[in-house]
């Protein structure tokens, strides 16, 4: 087992993205919340997240958990935090299929939490 390392954002990000592929939704939700918090006002971390494939991983997670309203909201928030004031990330989000996936989440989940993200 590989343990998270304090202060190693990029290493922990890579570990977290690998775990997203198979983890339960509760674990994924915790990771998404942490990712959103870690990206706030940190262009260097947004760039690292984009380079490590965070957008593709989050979109894939949304597709696998389409019926999970909470995951949809948390994933939408993470995508927003990666893309906020980041033109390269916005283009990468389009390429990763984020727009269609976010639209599907809005169609399926008409709750205020999902809509606000």
C-alpha positions as CSV (number, residue, x, y, z in Angstrom):
1,X,0.0,0.0,0.0
2,X,1.1,3.5,-0.8
3,X,0.3,6.1,1.8
4,X,-0.3,9.8,1.2
5,X,2.7,12.0,1.9
6,X,2.1,15.3,3.8
7,X,3.1,18.2,1.6
8,X,3.4,16.2,-1.6
9,X,0.4,17.6,-3.6
10,X,1.4,16.1,-6.9
11,X,2.2,12.7,-5.5
12,X,-1.0,12.5,-3.5
13,X,-3.0,13.8,-6.5
14,X,-1.6,10.9,-8.6
15,X,-2.4,8.4,-5.9
16,X,-5.9,9.8,-5.4
17,X,-6.7,9.8,-9.2
18,X,-5.6,6.2,-9.3
19,X,-7.9,5.3,-6.4
20,X,-10.8,7.1,-8.1
21,X,-11.0,4.3,-10.7
22,X,-12.1,1.6,-8.2
23,X,-13.0,3.3,-5.0
24,X,-16.5,3.4,-3.4
25,X,-18.5,6.5,-3.9
26,X,-17.9,7.7,-0.3
27,X,-14.2,7.6,-0.8
28,X,-14.5,9.3,-4.1
29,X,-16.6,12.0,-2.6
30,X,-14.0,12.7,0.1
31,X,-11.3,12.9,-2.6
32,X,-13.4,15.3,-4.7
33,X,-14.0,17.6,-1.8
34,X,-10.3,17.6,-0.8
35,X,-9.3,18.2,-4.5
36,X,-11.7,21.2,-4.7
37,X,-10.3,22.7,-1.5
38,X,-6.7,22.1,-2.6
39,X,-7.3,23.8,-5.9
40,X,-8.8,27.0,-4.6
41,X,-6.7,30.0,-5.7
42,X,-3.8,27.7,-6.6
43,X,-3.0,28.0,-10.3
44,X,0.1,25.7,-9.8
45,X,-2.1,23.0,-8.4
46,X,-4.7,23.4,-11.1
47,X,-2.0,23.0,-13.7
48,X,-0.8,19.8,-12.0
49,X,-4.3,18.4,-11.7
50,X,-4.9,19.0,-15.4
51,X,-1.5,17.5,-16.4
52,X,-2.2,14.4,-14.2
53,X,-5.6,13.8,-16.0
54,X,-7.9,15.0,-13.2
55,X,-10.6,16.2,-15.6
56,X,-10.8,12.8,-17.5
57,X,-10.8,10.9,-14.2
58,X,-13.6,13.1,-12.8
59,X,-15.7,12.8,-15.9
60,X,-15.2,9.0,-15.9
61,X,-16.3,8.9,-12.2
62,X,-19.4,11.0,-13.1
63,X,-20.3,8.6,-15.8
64,X,-19.9,5.5,-13.6
65,X,-22.0,7.1,-10.8
66,X,-24.6,8.9,-12.9
67,X,-27.4,8.1,-10.4
68,X,-25.4,9.4,-7.4
69,X,-26.6,13.0,-6.9
70,X,-23.9,13.7,-4.3
71,X,-21.0,12.5,-6.5
72,X,-22.4,14.5,-9.4
73,X,-22.4,17.7,-7.3
74,X,-18.9,17.1,-5.9
75,X,-17.5,16.2,-9.3
76,X,-19.1,19.3,-10.9
77,X,-17.5,21.4,-8.1
78,X,-14.1,19.8,-8.8
79,X,-14.4,20.5,-12.5
80,X,-15.4,24.1,-11.7
81,X,-12.3,24.5,-9.5
82,X,-9.9,23.1,-12.0
83,X,-11.4,25.3,-14.8
84,X,-12.0,28.6,-12.9
85,X,-9.9,31.3,-14.6
86,X,-7.9,28.7,-16.6
87,X,-8.5,28.7,-20.3
88,X,-6.3,25.6,-20.9
89,X,-8.4,23.6,-18.4
90,X,-11.6,24.8,-20.0
91,X,-10.4,23.5,-23.4
92,X,-9.3,20.2,-21.7
93,X,-12.7,19.9,-20.0
94,X,-14.3,20.1,-23.4
95,X,-12.0,17.5,-24.8
96,X,-12.6,15.2,-21.8
97,X,-16.4,15.3,-22.4
98,X,-17.1,17.3,-19.3
99,X,-19.8,19.5,-20.9
100,X,-22.0,16.6,-22.0
101,X,-21.5,14.8,-18.7
102,X,-22.4,17.9,-16.7
103,X,-25.5,18.4,-18.9
104,X,-26.5,14.8,-18.3
105,X,-26.1,15.4,-14.5
106,X,-28.3,18.4,-14.7
107,X,-30.9,16.5,-16.7
108,X,-31.0,13.7,-14.2
109,X,-30.7,15.6,-11.0
110,X,-32.9,18.6,-10.5
111,X,-31.8,19.2,-7.0
112,X,-30.5,22.6,-5.8
113,X,-27.1,21.1,-4.9
114,X,-26.4,19.8,-8.3
115,X,-27.8,22.8,-10.1
116,X,-25.7,25.2,-8.0
117,X,-22.5,23.6,-9.1
